[in-house]
């Protein structure tokens, strides 16, 4: 018999898990990176942090980089792995 690779059909993941992972990833990166940037730029307030101008653009770039790097090179974001989306 010839060596024929077996094909396994992809498993469908519930939409609520995908959406939940995306929302949780966004909030995780927003608060962790945002607070780290605010500490570095002295933008902390009594209620948390407030970023404007350059630091806010850096935060936006980090959020995009997080999704790109984790999805492309690390096999999924943190919450995608926790919720079993990937």
Phi, psi and omega in degrees: 000140182285154177282100180252121179293136178279139179253131179252125180294143179296144181272132179281137180251141181299141182298323182296330178289320178296314181294316179299318179297317180296316180294313180295322176298315180300310181295322179298309181293319181301311184285320181291307181291322179298317179291321178296317178294320180294326175294319181291330183253009181057045180252021179282149177235176180294336181261000181146251179212159178219115182249136178221153175067230183303311179300326178291323177292323176297318178298316179299318179295321178294323178296314178296316180297321178302308181297317182295308185294313182293320182288315185282317189253338185246008173079018178131155180285173182301309184286335173296321179290318181296317182272000177072033180281326181258000000 
